[in-house]
Amino acid sequence: MSIESRLAELGVTLPTPWSPVANYVPARLNSGHLYLSGHVARRDGSVLVGRFGGDLSSDDGYAAARSVALDLLASAQAALGSLDRVRMVLKLTGFVNSTPEFTDQPAVMNGASDLLVAVFGEERGKHARSAVGVTQLPLGAALEVEAILAIV
């Protein structure tokens, strides 16, 4: 089954890829790998701001991370032409804007991980991952996620 068919089966529509706000590219292809720049969580077209453990919950984070994974897929599709070129998801790194007491960063990142496994399946979608709590992100964003994909 094509990835496009799988997305349709899941009822998922990819958003329009965003444009960088500084001097970088959303994706860089090199030696069979696609490196995706950090994508921040958005809500209703604006950057999702806030802090997990403060004004945002783990459930808010799960939904935000899922949304960021869709943005990452949109950027990958724009760079590759087709998500069928993704051989496997290698690594996700999530930066979670957190209060000092918040320790549920992995639960937040599960939103992205679960979506990628649902889209690509266990074999291609399961990946190495880091979920890091930070005190601040660009634009006051609540979450930023980057990815590395193996491609054909």
C-alpha positions, 0 to 999 in steps of 0.5 A, a space after each residue: 500500500 502506498 503511503 498516500 493510500 495509508 494516509 487516506 485510510 487513516 483520515 489524515 491530510 497533510 498540511 501545506 509545508 511551511 517556509 523557514 523564518 530564518 537562514 535555513 532549509 526545512 529539509 536537506 537530502 544527503 547520502 540516502 538520508 533526509 534531515 528535517 529541520 526542527 518544526 514547531 507546534 502550531 495551532 490554528 496557523 500560529 505557533 503554539 506557545 506555552 509550557 508543559 506542566 504549566 498552562 499545557 498538559 501532557 494530552 495537549 502535548 500529545 496532540 501537538 506532537 502529532 500535529 508536528 509529525 504531520 508537518 514533518 511529513 509534509 516537508 518530507 513529501 515536498 523534498 522527496 516528491 513522494 513519501 513512498 521514498 521513505 525507507 524508514 524513520 531513523 530518529 526523532 528529537 523533541 524539545 519540550 518547553 517544560 516547567 522544572 517539575 514536568 517529567 512527561 516529555 516522553 508522553 508528549 513525544 508519543 504523539 509524533 511517534 505513534 503517528 509515524 508508526 501508524 503511517 509507516 508501520 512497525 518495521 519502517 516507522 519505529 525509530 530512535 528518539 530523544 525527548 528533552 525538556 527545555 526552558 525556552 524555544 524559539 518564538 516561545 513555542 511549546 514544542 519543536 521536533 526534528 527528524 532523520 529519515 532513511 530514503 531510497 
